[in-house]
Amino acid sequence: MKNLENFAKSEMLAHIYGPNEILLNLALAFILGMLISSLYKTTHKGLSYSQSFMLTIIFVSVIVSMVIMTIGNNLARAFALVGALSIIRFRTVIKDTKDTAYIFMGLAVGMAAGTSSYFLAIVGTLFFFVVSLVLHKTNYGAFYKSEFILTFRRTSESQKALHSEVINKYSRNSSLLHVESLGENQATKLTYDITMNKNNDPQDFSQEIASLEGVSEVMLVASNSDLDY
């Protein structure tokens, strides 16, 4: 029994955190890490979504909190920990640069929770949550292009006036990029660079082109936003 008391006293002298504070810090880091990861899932765009990245955000928050409590106010322990962590090499490539912000947020939450800065951890997470949702809802920074590549097959030269009329109706300007003779009943494959009017619907445009007599294989390629693969 005496040995157990001596062990408890030595632990209290070695660390500046009590058992209750340690549990509270780790629990707060875990809860805020869950909140950040759910925010990442809600606001993520593109095809680079990864479940393991969501788990990583939570793990980073909890681990950093534990690391900060381990260091405490001991400078020698901090240098020893830096040397130990320098052995670890992270070779995973982050496809989306925005994901880096979530990693840093997980680090910040873990550090705030680990130093018992509860107000900073909670308010900082909520502020980050609001900023992320605002940027997501407003689609801030999105780059919209009104340019389209139109390709279709025309079976006769006499139908040129028909499709030209439709192109002029829907586009602000257009230019012929490529003409390919298919050698089948004077069939020709045409490729246009189209700058659409903002008030016109690309789907209506492609359908009207496709409905013209002698026009087939209509394809309209657009670039509305950047996607991550």
N, C-alpha and C positions, 0 to 999 in steps of 0.2 A: 504493500500500500504506500509506503514511504517512497519507494522507487517511482511509483506512478505519479505521486505529487511532485517529486523532483523533475520528472520528465515534463509535466505540465508547466511548471515554472520556467524551465529552460526554453520551452517552446514559446511562452509569452515574452521572454526576453529576446529571443531570436527574431521574432516577427512583431510587427506593429499592428497586426490585424487579429481580432478575436474570432472564435469559431462562428458566431452569429453574423459578424460583418463579412466574413469570407463567403458564407452561404448566400447572403444577400447580394453581394457583388457578383457572384457567379450566376445567380438566378436572374438578376437584372440584365447582365450581358447576354444571357440566353434569350430572354424575352425580347430585348431590343434587336438582337440578331435575327430572330424570327420575323419581327416586323419589317426589318430592312430587306430580308430575302423575299417576303411576300410582296413588298413594293417593287422589287426587281422583276418578279414574275408578272405583275400587273402592267408595268410600263415597258416591258421588253418588246422590241420590234426586230423583225428579220428572222433568219433561220438558224442563228447560232445559239439558241436557247439550250441550256444544259442544266439538268437536275443536280448534278454534282456541284455545279457552281453555286447553286442556292445553298446546298449543305455546307460548302466551303465558307460562305459568309457567316453562317452560324458558328462553325468551328473556330474561325478566326476570332470572332468576338469573345467567345468563352476562353480560348487559349491565351489571347493577349491579356485578358483580365487576370488570368492566373499568373502569367509572366510578370505583370506589373506588381501584383501582390508578393510574388517571390522576391523581386528586387527590393521592394520597399524603399528605404532610404540608405541602403547599403551600396556604396560606390564600387567596392571590390566585387560584390555579387553581380552588379550590372556589367562590369567588364568581363567577368567569367561567362556570363550568359551570352554576351555578344560573340565571344570566341566559340562557344558551343553551337550557337545558331548559324555561324558562318560555314559550318560543315554541310548544312542542308542546302541543296541546290534545287531551285524550282525551274523546271524546263517546260512547263505547260505554257503554250502560247495563248494569250487572251485575244480572241478574234475581234471583239468589239471594244473600242477604247473606252466606252462608257462603263463597261464592267469594272474597269480599274477604279472608278469613283466609288463603286459599291464595296470593293475590297478595302479602300482607304477609310470608308465610313465604318466598316466592321472593325478596323483597327482603332479608329477614334473612339467608338463606343466601348470597346474592350478596355482601352486605356482609361477612359472616364469612369467606367464602372470599377475597374481595378484600383483606382485611387480614391474611391468612395465619393466621387463628384457626381452624385445622383441627379442633382438639378441640371447640370451641364449635359449629362448623358441623355436624360429624357427630353429636355427642351431641344437639344441639338438634333436628336432623332426626329422629333416632330417637325422641326423646321426643315430638315432634309426631306421628310415625307411630303410636306406641302410644296416645296420647290420642285420636287420630282413630278408630282401630280400636275402642277401648273404647266410645266414644260411639256409633259406628255399630252395634256388636253389641248394645249394651243399648238401642238406639233411644231414647236419652236425650232428653227434652223432647217426645216425641211426645204428641199430644193425641188421645185416643180418645173418641169419642162413641158412646153406646149408643142414640142417637135415630135413628129411621128414619121416612121418609115412605112410607106404604103407600097405593097407589091400585089399585082394581079395579072391575070392572063387575059389577053384580048384576042379574039379570033379574026377580027377584020379591021383594016385601016379606016373604014368608013364610020366606025363607032368612036373615033377619037373625039369628035365634038361632044358626044354624050357624056363620057366620063370627065372630060375637061370642064364641062359645065357644073358637074357635081363637085369636083375638086375646088373650083373657084367659089362655089356656094359656101362650103364649110371651112375653107382655109384662108388665112390672111395672106400667105404667099406660099408658093410651091415651086419646086425645081425638079426636073427630070434627071435622075442619077444614072439610070442604067436601062438599056434596051437590049433585049436578047431575043433573037429570032429562033423559034422552036422548029421551024420547017414542017409544021403540020397544018395544012390548010391555011397558010399565011398567019399562023398564030404567033403572037408576040408577048413576051413577058416584060412588064414595065415596073420600074422601081422609082418612086417619088419621095422626095423629102418634103414633108408637109408641116407647116406651122398653123395649127388649128386656132380658130377663133375661140375665145374663152367661153362664150355663151353656147357653143355647139357641143353636142355629145359625140364623142368618138365612135360609140356603138351605132348611133344613128347614121353616122357617116359611112361606116363600113357596110352596114346593111343596105344603104341606098346604092352604093357602088356595086355590091353583089347582085342587086336586083336588076341591073342593066342587062339588056340582051347582049349576049356574046361575051360577057365578062364572067370569069370564074377564078377560083383559087385566090380569093381576096385575103390578104393578111395585113393587119395594121399593128405595128410594133411601137409601143410607147415607153417612155421613161418617166414615170411619175414620182418616184422616190428612190432613194438608195437603199438597197437590201444587203444584208450581210450573210455570206454563205460560209 
